[in-house]
Structures are given as structure tokens and as C-alpha cells.
């Protein structure tokens, strides 16, 4: 709430680390704390302010989403600069589903993705669950169109 109050989110917030929670949907009400009294104070604050819980949950979803405003572009930029592995670029859950097919297609680096035909990208996307598929296609579109 303080980060929101002082306009630190989303524009002044950087997200780092693996994207293993990309497809996990939770509420701020699920958060834990070392001291149960602290959790009670936090929950009280969130529940007293009308709409606070929903607003924070929306931020959590935005930050966990690959393709949320600004985040996808950052992911693409980082992957190009650091020559990230395909697994890092796609995220573990997507990569694990596509790993064999990516190998069959000869995709060894993130840059190799740009060499795929539209049909091949669509075939990879079809291997995913619907929401993952849409996110994957958006990410691929942004990545390929970046150049």
C-alpha cells in the first residue's frame, strides 16, 4: 500500500528472478508473516480500505504476468543482452512442454526463435494451455517485432 501511495508501482518497481510463478494466481490475503499479529494488522488495513485487496491483487497479477505492461519488453531486452537460455526466456513451465519440439526444430538460442516460421510458432503455442498459449504468442510477437 505504501509503494502504491508513493507511486512506486508499477513504474518504479523492478521484478527480478525466475518466472516460476507466472501462471500462479493468488491473493494478497494468502500472504504469510512471521508474526501473526503483523498479518492481522496487514489484513485489517487491506480490508478496511475499500478496494485495496482487489487493487493489490491486480498488481500481483500484473507483476507475475510475462506480458504485463512494460514487463514483457524488459524480459525481451534482458534476454537479448545476456544471451539467456531458451528455458529462461520462455519460462520453465512453457519450456518443459516444448523442449522436445524446440530441439527437433533446431532451436538452440533465444535468437533462433526469430528464424521460426509462423506455422512453427503456432504449433509450439498449441502445445500449451489456452492462457499460456496467448501469453506465449504475445511474447513471441513482441520479441520478433522488436527488430
NORQUIZI-V498704 format. One record per pair of residues at least 24 apart in sequence whose C-alpha atoms are under 10 Angstrom apart, sorted by the first residue. I is the first residue (numbers start at 0). J is the second residue. D is the distance in Angstrom with one decimal. If there is no record, write none. Layout:
<<I | J | D> <I | J | D>>
This chain:
<<0 | 41 | 9.7> <0 | 44 | 9.0> <0 | 45 | 8.3> <0 | 51 | 7.9> <0 | 52 | 9.7> <0 | 54 | 9.4> <0 | 55 | 7.7> <3 | 54 | 9.6> <3 | 55 | 8.7> <3 | 58 | 9.4> <8 | 58 | 8.0> <8 | 62 | 9.6> <9 | 58 | 7.7> <9 | 61 | 8.7> <9 | 62 | 8.2> <9 | 68 | 9.0> <9 | 69 | 9.0> <9 | 70 | 9.7> <10 | 68 | 9.7> <10 | 69 | 8.5> <12 | 62 | 9.3> <13 | 62 | 9.2> <13 | 70 | 8.8> <13 | 73 | 9.5> <14 | 62 | 7.2> <14 | 63 | 8.8> <14 | 70 | 8.2> <14 | 73 | 9.5> <14 | 74 | 9.8> <15 | 74 | 9.6> <16 | 87 | 9.8> <17 | 87 | 7.4> <17 | 88 | 9.6> <17 | 90 | 7.6> <17 | 91 | 8.6> <18 | 62 | 10.0> <18 | 63 | 7.4> <18 | 64 | 8.7> <18 | 65 | 7.8> <18 | 87 | 8.1> <18 | 88 | 9.1> <18 | 89 | 8.9> <18 | 90 | 5.8> <18 | 91 | 7.6> <18 | 92 | 9.0> <19 | 63 | 9.0> <19 | 87 | 9.8> <19 | 90 | 6.7> <19 | 91 | 6.5> <19 | 92 | 7.3> <20 | 60 | 10.0> <20 | 62 | 9.9> <20 | 63 | 6.4> <20 | 64 | 8.6> <20 | 65 | 9.9> <20 | 90 | 9.4> <20 | 91 | 9.7> <20 | 92 | 9.4> <21 | 60 | 8.4> <21 | 61 | 9.6> <21 | 62 | 8.5> <21 | 63 | 4.8> <21 | 64 | 5.4> <21 | 65 | 6.5> <21 | 66 | 9.7> <21 | 90 | 8.2> <21 | 91 | 9.7> <21 | 92 | 8.9> <21 | 131 | 9.4> <22 | 60 | 9.0> <22 | 63 | 7.4> <22 | 64 | 7.3> <22 | 65 | 9.0> <22 | 92 | 8.7> <22 | 130 | 8.6> <22 | 131 | 7.8> <23 | 60 | 8.6> <23 | 63 | 7.9> <23 | 64 | 9.2> <24 | 56 | 8.9> <24 | 59 | 8.5> <24 | 60 | 6.9> <24 | 63 | 8.6> <24 | 64 | 9.8> <25 | 56 | 7.5> <25 | 59 | 8.1> <25 | 60 | 8.1> <26 | 52 | 7.9> <26 | 53 | 8.3> <26 | 55 | 8.1> <26 | 56 | 5.4> <26 | 57 | 8.9> <26 | 59 | 7.8> <26 | 60 | 8.9> <27 | 51 | 9.9> <27 | 52 | 6.8> <27 | 53 | 8.7> <27 | 54 | 9.7> <27 | 55 | 6.7> <27 | 56 | 5.9> <27 | 57 | 9.6> <27 | 58 | 9.7> <27 | 59 | 7.8> <28 | 52 | 7.5> <28 | 53 | 9.9> <28 | 55 | 9.6> <28 | 56 | 8.7> <64 | 134 | 8.4> <65 | 89 | 9.3> <65 | 90 | 9.0> <65 | 131 | 9.8> <65 | 134 | 7.1> <65 | 135 | 8.7> <65 | 137 | 9.4> <65 | 138 | 7.7> <66 | 133 | 9.7> <66 | 134 | 6.4> <66 | 135 | 8.6> <66 | 136 | 10.0> <66 | 137 | 7.1> <66 | 138 | 6.5> <66 | 141 | 9.4> <67 | 134 | 9.5> <71 | 134 | 9.8> <71 | 137 | 8.9> <71 | 138 | 6.7> <71 | 139 | 9.9> <71 | 141 | 7.9> <71 | 142 | 8.6> <72 | 138 | 8.6> <72 | 141 | 7.4> <72 | 142 | 7.9> <72 | 145 | 8.8> <74 | 138 | 9.2> <74 | 142 | 9.3> <75 | 109 | 9.6> <75 | 138 | 8.3> <75 | 139 | 9.4> <75 | 141 | 8.1> <75 | 142 | 6.1> <75 | 143 | 9.6> <75 | 145 | 8.6> <76 | 142 | 8.8> <76 | 145 | 9.2> <78 | 109 | 7.5> <78 | 110 | 9.3> <78 | 142 | 9.8> <79 | 109 | 7.7> <79 | 110 | 7.8> <79 | 142 | 9.6> <82 | 108 | 7.7> <82 | 109 | 7.2> <82 | 110 | 8.4> <83 | 108 | 8.0> <83 | 109 | 7.0> <83 | 110 | 9.7> <84 | 108 | 6.4> <84 | 109 | 6.5> <84 | 110 | 9.9> <85 | 109 | 5.3> <85 | 110 | 9.0> <85 | 111 | 9.3> <85 | 112 | 8.9> <88 | 138 | 9.8> <89 | 135 | 7.8> <89 | 138 | 8.8> <89 | 139 | 9.4> <90 | 135 | 9.9> <92 | 127 | 9.2> <92 | 131 | 9.1> <93 | 123 | 9.4> <93 | 124 | 9.0> <93 | 126 | 8.9> <93 | 127 | 7.0> <93 | 128 | 9.3> <93 | 131 | 7.5> <93 | 132 | 8.9> <93 | 135 | 8.2> <94 | 123 | 9.9> <94 | 127 | 9.9> <96 | 123 | 8.8> <96 | 124 | 9.9> <96 | 126 | 6.9> <96 | 127 | 7.1> <96 | 128 | 9.9> <97 | 122 | 9.8> <97 | 123 | 6.4> <97 | 124 | 8.7> <97 | 125 | 9.9> <97 | 126 | 7.1> <97 | 127 | 8.3> <98 | 123 | 9.7> <100 | 126 | 9.6> <109 | 142 | 9.7> <110 | 142 | 9.5> <110 | 143 | 9.2> <112 | 139 | 8.2> <112 | 142 | 9.0> <112 | 143 | 8.1> <113 | 139 | 8.5> <113 | 140 | 9.8> <113 | 142 | 8.0> <113 | 143 | 5.8> <113 | 144 | 9.2> <113 | 146 | 9.7> <114 | 143 | 9.2> <115 | 143 | 9.8>>
